[in-house]
Amino acid sequence: MSAEQTTAIVLRTIEFSETSLVVTLLTRDLGRVSALAKGARRPKGPFEGALDLLAVCRVVVLRKSTDTLDLLTEAKLHRRFRGGERSLQRLYGGYYIAEMLRLLTDDHDPHPDVYDLTIHTLEQIDGSGEVAPSLLWFDAQLLKRLGHAPGTDRCTDCGNSIPPARRIAFSLTAGGVVCDKCRAKQRQIISVRTTVIDEIKRLQSGDTRLPTQVTQDLYGEVRAVLNRYIQTVVGRVPRMQAFLPETSS
């Protein structure tokens, strides 16, 4: 076993015994990690209350060479997530981010850019940022950085360009827009306004650190398309989707 230090975000904790927890972490250097935190449930345990959901910590992990859980030996709190103290919408937004990361990332597959994206989005939700556009931006950027970005420029089946039109066919199974010729052989097709596709393209483009605003007339449709696309990618309906903001202020 080798001890490795890194920064981490707490995604989930599960009671393991009277004194211990199984902790799921998103780390900057090690990817997603599931580890046993011995003594974490003791009133004066070794982790000093650092393992709250969405807390940012400096951790030490003992990596196991087998399929057994890694061992978390140290966690020093850097910052707590306090958005839930301000509103349920911010609390649910934080829970949603944690669920997306558990569903879309793999153990021991590091993505430092995903870690940085998560930190920045949590800062928005925990601060003065608006929840709805921040989560839309997070979804679009997360899908892009993990290789799941929906195709928005060309037909995702044949690769040909798509003529200008008011509405475009979007195939959930093909992973993006499709032309009229390929539409007939696709399953799970939805008709989407071209302006909605343009908005998704805008959200997943560039390296900007700030989530841009989404106009009220587009928000509902963009959220609906991303929700259904994410359901197809992960194979089920994420639990926290039902608690996402219905409107963008």
Buried (B, 14 or more C-beta within 10 A) or exposed (E): EEEBEBBBBBBBBEEBEEEBBBBBBBBBBBBBBBBBBBEBBEEEBBBEEBBEBBBBBBBBBBBBEEEEBBBBBBBEBEBBBBBBEEEEBBBBBBBBBBBBBBBBBEEEEBBEBBBEBBBBBBBBBBEEBBBBBBBBBBBBBBBBBBEBBBBBEBBBBEEEEBEEEEEBBBBBEBBBBBBEEBBEEBEEBBEBBBBBBBBBBBBBEEEEEEBEBBEEEBBBBBBEBBBBBBBBBBEEEBEBBEBBBEEBE
